[in-house]
Amino acid sequence: MDIFAGLINGFSIALMGTNILFCFLGALIGTAIGVLPGLGPAATIALLLPLTYVIGSPVTAIIMMAGIYYGAMYGGSTTSILLNLPGEAASVVTCIDGYQMAKKGRAGAALGIAAIGSFIAGTVAVIGLTFFAPPLAEFALDFGPPEYFALTTLGLLLAVTLSGGSITKGLIILIVGLLLAMVGLDPISGKIRFTFGSIGLQGGFDFVTLAMGVFGLGEILYNLESTMKTELVTRKIGKIFPTLKDWADSKWAILRGSVIGFFIGIIPGGGSVISSLASYAIEKKYSKHPEEFGQGAIQGVAGPESANNAASSSSFIPLLTLGIPGNAAIAMIFAALMIQGITPGPFLVAEHPDLFWGVIASMYIGNAMLLVLNLPMVGLWVQMLRVPYGILAPVIVLFTTVGVYSVQNQVFDIYSMLFFAALGYGMRKLKFDPAPLPLAFVLGPMVERSLRQSLLISGGDLTIFVTRPISGTLIAIFVLLIVGQTTFFIKRKMRGKKTTAT
Amino acid sequence: MKKSERIVAIITSLGGVWIMYYGWHTLKLGSIHIPDAGLLPFLCGVGLAVLGVVWMLILQWAKEPTHEGPVEKRLWHRPLLSLVLMVLYGWAMESVGYITSTLIFVIAWQKIIEREKWLKTMIIALIGTFAMYALFVYLLKVPIPPEFFAR
């Protein structure tokens, strides 16, 4: 099936009544959680994972999950602009100039350019996804266990190094995720691992309980500590359609943001946060008036908001073509696919073309829906910011508890989830980024299987990982990354010592 | 923060050593030709043990961060209390059924965690319980634990 035929097929699926409805629901929920500070897209998709059992059709379920993910990127700008508080992590930089614009009475223009930029970037990235994903999937058909081992380990390492936090802590969380994935029966030898005599653990931990615990309840517990009260900078939004001057000022920022976001989104661990930071840095560096940045420059809103939306769409490329989730939210979608009995990877295009093309086509539709949801309805989202956390928190607790119970109808899952909630809370308290945990948990079985299969194929010859061209290249990048990071760390320490000495 | 981080770093290292032993002794490493179930846990144990030590060294080198500007007051007892409430809720859901346990849970949450007035507490509890019941039972057709008096 060629790309255009596939896309037409995709639109015929995405335009079906149920799929349109769930695409809209995903975009709506996504925008809502993007607007509400304290609950990110990964947490929301985690909370809704049990719904995938009820929805039934994998295409419909993934269309909704994808809608939540890119919808959250749209909604995140609202709180950044009006509250100086990012609705989700990728909108951190939007606070800088967006909030300043709002203080100067230009909240509408900031919200408008954020939504329009997001729409353009989202659409550009989906076009890229349409043309880039099928050839990449075809290329990945040649991958064997050594390539998969090299790719998954490189992906995990990138997820840690690019997350921006402490690399040591990131690696610890990564290993904890791998170990949690090993609980239960060993898939090759059938031995029972890390169950400590518990029958409930023999089947291993369920991804839903892990995701809901660490991301859903863990975040709720951490937010309960906070005493900070936020206030809307303005109740008047003003004109939301940008003026001709706004357009002229931000058109290149939107285009650059789209391209930067698209390419960073493809890299595992890259994602929306890094792309928005990179876009802001580039806009400031190449601006004729860099002094305006931080004072309410419209490019400082247009660029990062475009970049994070482009990244959210292009991060589907490694998932749909290689079966590698690049960030926590995409790991949740990976899990949703697995729940439906579908293994994402290079065979997805050939084996499940309806799903592959249906989801891509739904992204075009979803982006258009989000433009409608975000521009004329912006006042409604502002009203939503008034829902007190004291009501929201117990509602989420009820939802997660009943949701996790419904998966297998056993209370053991609720206790597992609470264990993960405590773990997630502890991680946040100790400044651990929880994002590598679900990635390692999801990719853990693939890492172990491909490592052991590679050793079996080669008769214990470890050179199998470096003598094959693709795995050799990936391992070389892996080594370069470690050497580079170590050199950077030592140099920084030496420089620090020199400064203290002088 | 540094003290608690040091404790966690030591636990990480010791945990890594225990996992190495568990992988090597209980699960068995196998050979390089035919690796057994303990190989990857053993390697992970090595990783955790080393990273725990690295973390401790970093903490040793790092300067204590200085806070500038107002520091947000954080209430650590609220998450602890809510976690206890959630454990009790999980137990109660199986023992007395969904509706009764949920009503009690939401009331307890609003009174203990949020310190709300009785009227608001009861309104939230009743609406929350029955809205979730309607969502899961009628809309999503999910089985939930029956009430103890209906068993």
Interface residues (C-beta under 8 A of the other chain):
Chain A: P50 L51 V54 S166 T168 K169 L171 I172 I175 V176 L178 L179 M182 D186 I188 S189 K191 R193 F194 L217 I220 L221 Y222 L224 E225 S226 T227 M228 G390 I391 A393 P394 V395 V397 L398 F399 T401 V402 Y405 S406 N409 V411 I414 Y415 L418 A421 A422 Y425 L430 V447 E448 L451 R452 L455 L456 G459 G460 L462 K493
Chain B: M1 S4 E5 V8 T12 I19 Y22 L27 S31 I32 H33 I34 P35 D36 A37 L39 L40 P41 C44 G47 L48 L51 G52 V54 W55 I58 W61 E72 K73 R74 L75 W76 R78 P79 S82 L83 M86 V87 Y89 G90 W91 M93 E94 Y98 T102 F105 V106 W109 Q110 I113 E114 E116 I124 G128 T129 M132 F136 L140 K141 V142 P143 I144 P145
